[in-house]
């Protein structure tokens, strides 16, 4: 007997970020939510050729639509492993049920299979959706969020404290549990990138955002930027204030595209810087070789180069040797 997948009809058909998508987008998202490949947590590997055939398409057609869904922040796709992350999974499935006693270990095994580049963000989203339990004067009953966070930390995963609520907080940036695991903020976070705001508005938003946990600040700014671009936001200050007052309800959605664009831009910048450093290292190695070369060695190594290039290298060689060329 096949598994049954329940779809929240309002969240699927009437959710603003889905309602305006094409028929192909909706069909593909619906397929991913109900796919025979799917698992408990909504992060799983597909075989594009087979998945496409089940949709009546080619693999290229399917992957093109998956990429489009990714640009809208509805899914993520890792082409190296063919894993998909259905970002709307918990709109239709219960995170609490995923860690029920009968499913917890299976869920943990599936979390272990999540691509490393996604796991910390996945855990942040997943933990936030778990109940924190009923607080009493001495403890928090059925605090699934803390229980799962401890279990994840014991497996060596990074657990973002920004999405974790506990009863004891001995330090501003560290929470210890019974297993002596710690959850840390980044002590040296990257400078925040703000959307295009008037100076006075940005100053107010900056003050409000500073009240948020470090791990949430850029995500909130990205969410504000995305809503501004879409023309659906009247007051950045009011939205920032809402998240600062209610950090536990925040989930980045529209801002994922902004974050992805920034990540790609920083990756390109880092690659260019690495290439520049590599060139500098290569030139330093060449200079070291030139500095120790005799005339005979120089001619043997560079004698067959075109005359103009050989002369440039010779000038460099002469300069490194203090203007002599013995």
C-alpha atoms as one frame of an Amber mdcrd trajectory, in Angstrom:
protein
   0.000   0.000   0.000   1.393   3.402  -0.964   2.013   6.217   1.489  -0.530
   8.991   1.839   0.563  12.608   1.625  -1.765  15.342   2.876  -1.701  18.747
   1.184  -2.955  21.837   2.984  -5.164  23.200   0.203  -5.152  26.826   1.404
  -1.380  26.861   1.843  -0.906  25.380  -1.603  -3.487  27.053  -3.823  -3.934
  30.381  -2.041  -0.511  31.118  -0.583   0.684  34.394  -2.215   4.052  33.024
  -3.308   2.400  30.049  -5.008  -0.811  31.552  -6.376   1.001  33.527  -9.089
   3.169  30.672 -10.285   2.616  28.932 -13.637   0.703  25.670 -14.045   4.021
  23.889 -14.612   5.434  25.389 -11.397   2.425  24.287  -9.368   2.380  20.808
 -10.882   6.074  20.310 -10.174   5.794  21.567  -6.599   2.789  19.308  -6.044
   4.784  16.387  -7.461   7.713  17.100  -5.134   5.376  17.262  -2.139   3.866
  13.885  -3.027   6.729  12.178  -4.862   7.390   8.466  -4.302  10.959   9.577
  -3.518   9.803  11.849  -0.679  10.593  11.177   2.965   9.656  12.457   6.423
  11.592  15.745   6.330  11.116  16.927   2.737  14.820  16.747   1.830  15.550
  13.795  -0.397  17.319  12.622  -3.545  15.523  12.201  -6.856  16.459  10.549
 -10.120  15.660  13.400 -12.558  15.070  11.097 -15.514  12.554   8.966 -13.619
  10.914  11.883 -11.832  10.509  13.686 -15.166   9.001  10.589 -16.769   6.430
  10.414 -13.983   5.507  13.992 -14.868   5.471  13.255 -18.601   8.492  15.497
 -19.279  12.164  15.166 -20.091  14.771  15.531 -17.349  15.858  18.892 -18.794
  12.279  20.195 -18.717  11.815  19.128 -15.102  15.125  20.559 -13.893  14.440
  23.884 -15.610  11.213  24.216 -13.626  12.900  23.067 -10.415  15.478  25.816
 -10.926  12.652  28.321 -11.404  11.025  27.151  -8.175  14.421  27.572  -6.517
  14.594  31.205  -7.659  11.233  31.791  -5.947  12.486  30.285  -2.684  10.092
  27.310  -2.884  12.729  24.585  -3.228  16.490  24.147  -3.249  18.243  21.754
  -5.621  21.764  20.346  -5.331  22.824  19.186  -8.793  25.857  17.306  -7.453
  23.746  14.940  -5.335  20.304  15.432  -6.960  18.887  16.279  -3.539  15.873
  18.571  -3.343  14.764  20.534  -0.293  11.049  21.363  -0.379  10.939  24.676
   1.456   7.156  24.500   1.884   7.255  20.962   3.312   6.266  21.955   6.861
   3.257  23.898   5.544   1.786  20.486   4.756   3.479  18.127   7.218   3.866
  18.137  10.991   7.364  18.735  12.336   6.164  17.526  15.731   5.021  14.208
  14.260   8.392  13.822  12.536  10.041  13.481  15.959   7.336  11.327  17.542
   8.782   8.301  19.321   8.010   5.957  16.428   9.623   8.186  13.790  12.382
  10.071  15.589  15.333   7.831  14.772  14.272   7.553  11.138  13.968  11.335
  10.988  17.442  11.695  12.492  18.870   9.338   9.862  17.273  11.434   7.123
  18.688  14.635   8.657  22.130  12.992   8.600  21.734  12.545   4.826  20.944
  16.234   4.220  23.772  17.849   2.190  26.261  19.505   4.531  25.795  22.897
   2.894  22.101  22.842   3.839  22.069  21.123   7.223  22.568  24.094   9.562
  19.912  26.146   7.803  17.578  23.144   7.657  17.969  22.566  11.402  17.284
  26.240  12.123  14.032  26.041  10.204  13.083  22.628  11.608  13.782  23.500
  15.259  11.762  26.691  15.032   8.722  24.645  14.003   8.901  22.370  17.040
   6.961  23.258  20.200   8.890  24.630  23.153   6.486  23.032  25.604   4.674
  24.218  28.706   6.887  26.220  31.002   6.628  25.639  34.762   8.497  27.215
  37.670  11.295  24.643  37.445  11.334  23.197  33.930   9.789  23.091  30.502
   7.629  20.039  29.851   7.690  18.326  26.481  10.182  20.865  25.149  10.734
  19.110  21.838  12.777  21.975  20.459  15.427  21.640  23.172  15.332  17.837
  23.122  15.928  17.655  19.370  18.531  20.442  19.554  20.502  18.445  22.148
  20.215  15.303  20.044  21.463  17.144  16.969  24.348  18.742  18.862  25.354
  15.336  20.256  25.737  14.176  16.653  28.166  17.009  15.978  25.805  19.283
  14.032  25.770  23.066  14.361  22.571  24.089  16.149  21.688  27.794  15.738
  20.839  29.210  19.147  18.822  31.987  17.502  15.997  29.513  16.954  16.401
  27.643  20.224  14.465  28.477  23.396  15.700  27.005  26.643  15.010  27.599
  30.318  18.633  28.280  31.267  20.942  30.786  29.600  24.182  31.083  31.594
  25.905  33.347  29.047  24.946  35.785  26.365  26.246  33.701  23.532  26.330
  30.151  24.948  23.719  27.702  26.230  24.944  24.584  28.012  22.874  21.428
  28.320  23.153  18.203  30.284  25.467  16.701  27.691  27.867  19.687  27.907
  27.158  20.646  24.301  27.241  24.333  23.421  25.405  26.434  20.886  27.390
  29.457  19.699  26.771  32.594  17.757  29.421  33.746  15.338  31.636  36.039
  17.427  32.720  37.952  14.303  29.693  38.142  12.017  30.007  39.620   8.553
  28.816  43.232   8.114  25.087  43.414   7.491  23.809  44.302   4.019  20.795
  46.600   4.078  18.151  47.115   1.411  17.978  50.503  -0.312  16.511  52.721
   2.408  16.512  56.403   3.198  19.188  57.238   5.731  16.744  58.019   8.530
  14.769  54.832   7.867  17.919  52.705   7.776  19.036  54.157  11.104  15.745
  53.162  12.710  15.781  49.712  11.116  19.383  49.229  12.265  18.461  49.988
  15.885  15.549  47.567  15.746  17.506  44.789  14.031  20.250  45.057  16.662
  17.739  43.595  19.141  17.504  40.390  17.127  19.763  37.354  17.669  22.867
  37.612  15.496  21.892  34.633  13.391  18.609  36.235  12.332  19.633  39.799
  11.502  20.709  39.374   7.879  17.779  37.045   7.167  15.334  39.680   8.417
  17.002  42.340   6.265  16.852  40.016   3.251  13.163  39.409   3.872  12.559
  43.167   4.027  14.569  43.692   0.807  12.590  41.015  -1.042   9.237  42.435
   0.034  10.350  45.932  -0.993  11.350  44.677  -4.455   8.005  42.917  -4.816
   6.182  46.115  -3.825   4.324  44.374  -1.007   5.879  46.226   1.920   4.613
  49.550   3.194   6.875  50.038   6.190  10.297  48.372   6.641  10.382  49.805
  10.150   7.084  48.203  11.102   8.087  44.790   9.731  11.474  44.914  11.468
   9.705  45.850  14.690   7.326  42.901  14.288  10.186  40.416  13.964  12.125
  42.012  16.808   9.082  41.672  19.062   8.334  38.129  17.850  11.597  36.494
  16.727  10.155  33.014  17.253   7.659  33.502  14.394  10.238  34.552  11.820
  10.884  32.279   8.835  12.805  33.576   5.857  10.768  32.934   2.693  10.793
  35.635   0.021  14.224  36.735   1.243  15.825  33.443   0.215  16.334  34.738
  -3.335  18.069  37.868  -1.962  20.263  35.746   0.271  21.145  33.381  -2.579
  22.102  36.299  -4.817  24.343  37.741  -2.106  25.913  34.333  -1.473  26.674
  33.929  -5.166  28.111  37.438  -5.371  30.362  36.823  -2.356  31.439  33.473
  -3.805  32.483  35.176  -7.058  34.329  37.869  -5.110  36.100  35.232  -3.012
  37.083  33.297  -6.135  38.532  36.429  -7.750  40.483  37.179  -4.587  41.750
  33.598  -4.460  42.840  33.820  -8.097  44.682  37.054  -7.373  46.434  35.468
  -4.394  47.303  32.441  -6.506  48.818  34.689  -9.198  50.811  36.515  -6.526
  52.101  33.193  -5.185  52.989  31.992  -8.675  54.847  35.239  -9.420  56.687
  34.968  -6.104  57.782  31.438  -7.022  58.957  32.607 -10.451  60.842  35.510
  -8.879  62.553  33.124  -6.457  63.649  30.927  -9.364  64.844  33.897 -11.431
  66.804  35.342  -8.531  68.913  32.195  -8.245  69.461  31.607 -11.991  72.760
  31.974 -13.734  73.012  33.322 -17.304  73.349  29.776 -18.623  70.314  28.570
 -16.669  68.289  31.568 -17.802  69.037  30.924 -21.473  68.283  27.228 -21.085
  64.919  27.927 -19.440  63.695  30.956 -21.390  65.843  30.993 -24.519  63.107
  29.655 -26.764  60.492  32.233 -25.779  59.530  34.886 -28.364  62.082  37.703
 -28.325  59.776  40.348 -26.840  58.619  38.071 -24.010  62.129  36.815 -23.342
  63.314  40.426 -23.045  60.580  41.188 -20.493  61.584  38.161 -18.424  65.266
  39.136 -18.750  64.523  42.656 -17.530  62.749  41.152 -14.533  65.621  38.754
 -13.922  68.146  41.606 -14.108  66.110  43.748 -11.724  65.840  40.940  -9.164
  69.605  40.460  -9.305  70.235  44.103  -8.638  70.736  45.106 -12.262  73.511
  42.581 -12.936  73.394  39.859 -15.548  76.397  37.628 -15.251
